[in-house]
């Protein structure tokens, strides 16, 4: 039923793009053992906008990092696009991030003292794209987030909202099928937060990108069409915002 | 990732922290500069020694009375001097040589109002070619002057400059000791050699010096020049056996004279300067090594400081090897820059010092290439450990690093 949401036609992406099967993430051992994820199973279909919610320490960020191939599960199976990520090496996971994921962080994580344009170009540098083409694509990604006139500004010269939009442009410049956002509005006031969320929903409407967003604010979670609620490392509720947040 | 991108990434990182980059490379700069300068100076010293010895006269043998231990720092004891019959005997018995007797003394010399104590050498015309010290102008001694011991002299350039004050010396009469002496020639300029002004000298017929200045019929040194290269050893042994016979030295007895070869002296001095060059070079190489450790230190600090940046790069798709390359290239670029600057400073310093010390300026491409490659190699070796540390970071830990 999601066949028409195919991300990149050549890839033959199955309907389910992210699938966690009984995933654990355990820190320490014995008495000091902490179960950040305690047997989580979930599936996300291509093109969905999913919000992961929960109090701090509930495992929502850990879950997100595992989905983003930034972290590996202690036990359980994670399949991305049908590929078992557990069988991939370090560099292969880096290639998955490079080609299939875009990241947006709470603290923006732009390179300091580097222009907005260079920040956006960076993923293309690692892809080995030629400078002229790289420049064109970065400019168009910046324009898409409404920052075409701030190309040469460094992070220090941009507002929080603008920095986050640069980060979104950087995440999307490689046109990845999945966008991962970890508390994207956490450091922003409500006006800027609304700006950024509008940007995300616009992007989703324009491209068939799957968005997975961690947040602890119900207002922000309402932008999504599905909410996963975590408590103590377990997925406790899964449904539409109105069902889960009621 | 394209090679040019890796390079520009490193260049950006270096340019962002200019002072620190400079301090990091300072160790390499000093190391390479000192290696290049020390070895070059050593070679200059060797060259300078060789040149000076060549200027004394090539294939030259000194025959002197006395007993000597071999090698530099020789001990000389007194023995009966030679006389002109020994010189005649050498000339007669040994083939392929030119011989010049010399009786050296010093005398009070008066020229007009100027007077000074000057070394005077009593000799013959052969001296000019044997000692490689030709006439500048004027004439040599005539046979009659030599056999009669006439009061004529050939003077060095220093006398012309300092005592004649640039006036025409030819034909002038000067006082040498108690003898009035006519100037017939002027020697060409030789400059200073082994701390001696070789232009502050007067040549007179040996018989004149024997009779008028010294009062003895001695010959203090016999200079012998082998006319054919590579025959000095043969000439030396022929002279030795001839003189042993003439001076009645028993076989197995100790010679009461010695024959010294300039080549031998040159070789001894050369090996000394070569040893010094190696020593100085080794000390300088240690400073280059210390410079490498400096690079490693700063790169390690830099990796820690930029952990978050590394996390960001890993998150957006950098592989471990991309991060490794970035930091490795950064340290190679730093050490290469240091190598280039050090090379220029080293060559500049060598030029300045050789100019100040009046030594020949020798440039050795080999040393420059070795010094430079060493600096690049140090960047690779000492950059690898920090770069590997950066590449091994776990993306999520690196991102969370404050």
Contacts between the chains, C-beta under 8 A, distances in Angstrom:
chain1	res1	chain2	res2	distance
A	65	B	396	5.2
A	68	B	315	7.5
A	70	B	314	7.8
A	70	B	315	6.2
A	70	B	395	4.6
A	70	B	396	4.5
A	70	B	399	7.0
A	71	B	394	7.9
A	71	B	395	7.7
A	71	B	396	4.5
A	90	B	319	7.7
A	90	B	320	5.9
A	91	B	319	4.4
A	91	B	320	6.1
A	91	B	321	7.0
A	94	B	314	6.6
A	94	B	317	5.9
A	94	B	318	6.5
A	94	B	319	4.3
A	94	B	320	7.2
A	95	B	317	7.1
A	95	B	319	7.1
A	97	B	314	7.7
A	97	B	315	6.5
A	97	B	316	7.0
A	97	B	317	4.9
A	98	B	316	7.2
A	98	B	317	2.5
A	98	B	318	7.9
A	99	B	317	7.2
A	103	B	315	5.0
A	103	B	316	6.7
A	105	B	399	7.4
A	109	B	308	7.4
A	109	B	311	7.7
A	109	B	312	4.9
A	109	B	315	7.5
A	109	B	399	7.0
A	110	B	312	7.9
A	111	B	309	6.0
A	111	B	312	6.4
A	112	B	309	7.9
A	113	B	16	6.0
A	114	B	12	7.9
A	122	B	313	7.4
A	122	B	316	6.0
A	123	B	316	4.6
A	123	B	317	5.7
A	125	B	1	6.5
A	125	B	2	7.8
A	125	B	5	5.0
A	125	B	9	7.7
A	126	B	1	5.7
A	126	B	313	7.6
A	126	B	316	6.8
A	126	B	317	4.9
A	126	B	318	5.3
A	126	B	319	7.9
A	126	B	322	6.1
A	127	B	317	7.3
A	128	B	1	5.7
A	128	B	2	5.5
A	128	B	5	7.9
A	130	B	2	7.9
A	170	B	316	6.9
A	171	B	316	8.0
A	174	B	317	7.6
